[in-house]
Amino acid sequence: MLMNLQYIIVVILYLIISTDAINCKGCVPLDIFTFDKVISKFKAVVIKFDVAYPYGTKHDEFAKVAEAAHTVPDLLVGEVGVKDYGEKENADLAERYKVSKDDFPVVKLFVQGISEPYTFSDSEFTADNIKKFIRTKSNVHIGLPGCLEAFDKIAAKFSQVRDPEVKKALLREAEDLWDKTTGRADQKTAEVYVKTMRKALDKGDDFVPNELKRVQGLAKGKMSKEKKEEMQQRINILQSFQHEEL
């Protein structure tokens, strides 16, 4: 009777782990034979190095990124499952990119034209933080809550130029787009982008990082769920203005 119970528990655990491991729709499994062929074909490729059969909260968060990326043609989401036993599958790939099993999961972003991959290092392993990491390092757009793609692209350009006249032209572009925006929620969101650009022009390049720090500080305080979501959306918009310089 006891052995039967133990067997049932083992089977249940195996099914749970197996289900979690394959629950990553949109994740492309890569190995030593396919890795280089695949990553060279996309503007950006985000890869999770992990155990061969991953599961748990971090795996679930990465799966959310893969789901969000399925409509982004320039971005591929992949996984490299590393085994430290038997034939040690993909251990050579992990060694090539200096990935230790003690650090699993490790997320790396490969960007066309950049020789070395970027490593995700945020202490909070969340889908939104990984999306921000992708957007900041690659300029490939992947949506965040409360953001509008057309305005995100203008914000990225705005953050990358130093010429005040070019910034003014981008502001006018954003204002024209705001006028054409429909829907109360989107109009309100568009207004945040435009006002951010106006203040950045008036107060200088330090405005966005200082404002981001201020809002992040406020978001840590006590507030309603709705207010916290509103603050997070504002943070997401401000982070749209933070990109690597061209």
C-alpha positions as CSV (number, residue, x, y, z in Angstrom):
1,M,0.0,0.0,0.0
2,L,2.8,2.4,0.9
3,M,4.7,1.6,-2.2
4,N,1.6,2.2,-4.3
5,L,1.2,5.6,-2.7
6,Q,4.8,6.5,-3.3
7,Y,4.5,5.5,-6.9
8,I,1.4,7.6,-7.3
9,I,3.2,10.6,-5.8
10,V,6.2,10.1,-8.1
11,V,3.9,10.0,-11.1
12,I,2.0,13.1,-10.1
13,L,5.2,15.0,-9.6
14,Y,6.6,13.8,-12.9
15,L,3.4,15.0,-14.7
16,I,3.5,18.4,-13.0
17,I,7.2,19.0,-13.9
18,S,6.6,17.7,-17.4
19,T,3.6,20.0,-17.9
20,D,5.5,23.0,-16.7
21,A,8.5,22.2,-18.7
22,I,6.7,22.2,-22.0
23,N,4.4,25.0,-21.1
24,C,6.3,27.6,-23.1
25,K,4.4,28.2,-26.3
26,G,6.6,30.1,-28.7
27,C,9.9,29.1,-27.2
28,V,12.2,27.5,-29.8
29,P,14.4,24.8,-28.4
30,L,18.0,25.3,-29.6
31,D,21.1,23.1,-29.5
32,I,24.7,23.1,-30.7
33,F,23.6,22.3,-34.3
34,T,20.8,24.9,-34.7
35,F,21.9,27.7,-32.4
36,D,24.2,29.7,-34.8
37,K,21.9,29.1,-37.8
38,V,18.9,30.5,-36.0
39,I,20.2,33.5,-34.1
40,S,21.7,35.0,-37.3
41,K,18.3,35.3,-38.9
42,F,16.7,37.7,-36.5
43,K,17.3,41.3,-35.4
44,A,17.1,40.1,-31.8
45,V,17.0,36.7,-30.1
46,V,16.4,36.3,-26.4
47,I,17.6,32.9,-25.0
48,K,17.0,31.3,-21.7
49,F,19.8,28.9,-20.6
50,D,18.3,26.5,-18.1
51,V,18.1,23.0,-16.9
52,A,16.8,20.5,-19.6
53,Y,13.3,20.3,-18.1
54,P,12.6,23.8,-16.5
55,Y,9.6,24.6,-14.4
56,G,8.6,27.1,-11.7
57,T,7.9,30.8,-11.5
58,K,10.8,32.0,-13.5
59,H,10.0,29.6,-16.3
60,D,6.4,30.8,-16.3
61,E,7.5,34.4,-16.5
62,F,9.8,33.6,-19.5
63,A,6.9,31.8,-21.1
64,K,4.9,35.1,-20.9
65,V,7.6,36.8,-22.9
66,A,7.4,34.1,-25.6
67,E,3.6,34.5,-25.8
68,A,3.9,38.3,-26.1
69,A,6.6,38.0,-28.8
70,H,4.7,35.8,-31.2
71,T,3.5,38.8,-33.1
72,V,6.9,40.4,-33.2
73,P,8.7,39.3,-36.5
74,D,12.1,40.7,-35.5
75,L,12.3,38.8,-32.2
76,L,12.8,35.1,-31.5
77,V,12.4,33.6,-28.1
78,G,14.4,30.4,-27.5
79,E,15.6,28.0,-24.9
80,V,18.8,26.0,-24.4
81,G,18.3,23.1,-22.1
82,V,21.6,22.1,-20.5
83,K,22.3,18.7,-19.0
84,D,25.2,18.1,-16.7
85,Y,24.8,14.3,-16.9
86,G,24.9,11.6,-19.6
87,E,26.0,13.1,-22.9
88,K,25.9,16.6,-21.3
89,E,23.7,18.1,-24.0
90,N,24.3,21.8,-24.7
91,A,27.0,22.0,-22.0
92,D,29.3,23.3,-24.7
93,L,26.9,26.2,-25.5
94,A,26.7,27.1,-21.9
95,E,30.5,27.1,-21.6
96,R,30.8,29.2,-24.8
97,Y,28.7,32.0,-23.2
98,K,30.1,31.5,-19.7
99,V,26.9,30.3,-18.2
100,S,27.1,28.3,-15.0
101,K,24.4,25.9,-13.9
102,D,24.5,27.6,-10.5
103,D,23.1,30.7,-12.1
104,F,20.2,29.1,-14.0
105,P,18.0,30.4,-15.5
106,V,20.3,32.8,-17.4
107,V,18.7,35.1,-20.1
108,K,20.9,36.4,-22.8
109,L,20.0,38.8,-25.7
110,F,21.7,38.5,-29.1
111,V,21.4,41.6,-31.2
112,Q,22.4,41.8,-34.9
113,G,25.5,43.8,-35.3
114,I,26.6,43.4,-31.7
115,S,29.4,40.8,-31.2
116,E,28.6,39.8,-27.6
117,P,25.2,39.1,-26.1
118,Y,23.7,41.2,-23.3
119,T,22.9,39.4,-20.1
120,F,19.7,40.1,-18.2
121,S,20.7,41.1,-14.7
122,D,17.6,42.6,-13.0
123,S,17.1,41.2,-9.6
124,E,13.3,40.7,-10.3
125,F,12.9,38.0,-12.9
126,T,9.6,39.1,-14.4
127,A,8.1,39.1,-17.9
128,D,7.8,42.9,-17.9
129,N,11.4,43.4,-16.8
130,I,12.7,41.0,-19.5
131,K,10.6,42.9,-22.1
132,K,12.1,46.2,-20.9
133,F,15.5,44.6,-21.2
134,I,14.8,43.6,-24.8
135,R,13.4,47.0,-25.8
136,T,16.2,48.9,-24.2
137,K,19.1,46.9,-25.7
138,S,17.7,46.0,-29.1
139,N,15.1,48.7,-30.0
140,V,12.8,45.8,-31.0
141,H,9.3,46.7,-29.8
142,I,7.5,44.3,-27.5
143,G,4.5,45.7,-25.7
144,L,4.3,46.7,-22.0
145,P,1.1,47.4,-20.1
146,G,-0.1,51.0,-20.7
147,C,2.2,51.7,-23.7
148,L,1.4,52.5,-27.3
149,E,3.7,51.1,-30.0
150,A,3.7,54.2,-32.3
151,F,4.5,56.5,-29.4
152,D,7.2,54.1,-28.1
153,K,9.0,54.3,-31.4
154,I,8.9,58.1,-31.2
155,A,10.1,58.0,-27.6
156,A,13.0,55.8,-28.6
157,K,14.1,58.2,-31.3
158,F,13.6,61.1,-28.9
159,S,15.9,59.6,-26.4
160,Q,18.6,58.8,-28.9
161,V,19.1,62.2,-30.4
162,R,20.8,65.3,-28.9
163,D,19.9,67.9,-31.5
164,P,17.1,70.1,-29.9
165,E,15.6,70.8,-33.4
166,V,15.3,67.1,-34.1
167,K,13.7,66.6,-30.7
168,K,11.2,69.4,-31.4
169,A,10.3,67.8,-34.7
170,L,9.7,64.5,-32.9
171,L,7.5,66.3,-30.4
172,R,5.4,67.7,-33.2
173,E,5.1,64.2,-34.7
174,A,3.9,63.0,-31.3
175,E,1.4,65.9,-31.0
176,D,0.0,65.2,-34.5
177,L,-0.4,61.5,-33.6
178,W,-2.1,62.4,-30.3
179,D,-4.6,64.5,-32.3
180,K,-5.4,61.4,-34.4
181,T,-5.6,59.0,-31.4
182,T,-9.1,57.6,-30.7
183,G,-10.4,56.1,-27.5
184,R,-10.4,57.8,-24.1
185,A,-7.8,55.5,-22.6
186,D,-5.4,55.7,-25.6
187,Q,-5.8,59.5,-25.7
188,K,-4.9,59.8,-22.0
189,T,-1.8,57.6,-22.6
190,A,-0.8,59.6,-25.6
191,E,-1.0,62.7,-23.5
192,V,1.6,61.3,-21.1
193,Y,4.1,60.7,-23.9
194,V,3.6,64.3,-25.2
195,K,3.9,65.9,-21.8
196,T,7.0,63.9,-21.0
197,M,8.6,65.1,-24.2
198,R,7.7,68.7,-23.6
199,K,9.1,68.6,-20.1
200,A,12.3,66.9,-21.3
201,L,12.8,69.6,-23.9
202,D,12.2,72.3,-21.2
203,K,14.3,70.7,-18.4
204,G,16.9,68.8,-20.3
205,D,18.0,65.2,-20.7
206,D,18.1,64.6,-16.9
207,F,14.3,65.0,-16.7
208,V,13.3,61.5,-17.7
209,P,15.7,59.5,-15.4
210,N,14.9,61.8,-12.5
211,E,11.1,61.5,-13.1
212,L,11.4,57.8,-13.5
213,K,13.2,57.6,-10.1
214,R,10.6,59.8,-8.5
215,V,7.6,57.8,-9.8
216,Q,9.3,54.5,-8.9
217,G,9.7,55.8,-5.4
218,L,6.0,56.8,-5.2
219,A,5.0,53.4,-6.5
220,K,6.6,51.7,-3.5
221,G,4.1,53.5,-1.1
222,K,0.7,52.3,0.0
223,M,-2.0,52.8,-2.6
224,S,-5.0,51.1,-4.2
225,K,-4.5,48.4,-6.7
226,E,-5.9,50.7,-9.5
227,K,-3.5,53.5,-8.5
228,K,-0.5,51.1,-8.4
229,E,-1.4,49.9,-11.9
230,E,-1.6,53.5,-13.1
231,M,1.8,54.2,-11.6
232,Q,3.3,51.1,-13.2
233,Q,2.0,52.2,-16.6
234,R,3.6,55.6,-16.2
235,I,6.8,53.9,-15.3
236,N,6.5,51.8,-18.4
237,I,6.0,54.9,-20.6
238,L,9.0,56.7,-19.0
239,Q,11.2,53.6,-19.6
240,S,10.2,53.8,-23.3
241,F,12.5,56.9,-23.4
242,Q,15.5,54.8,-22.2
243,H,17.3,53.2,-25.0
244,E,20.8,52.5,-26.1
245,E,22.2,55.3,-28.1
246,L,22.6,54.7,-31.8
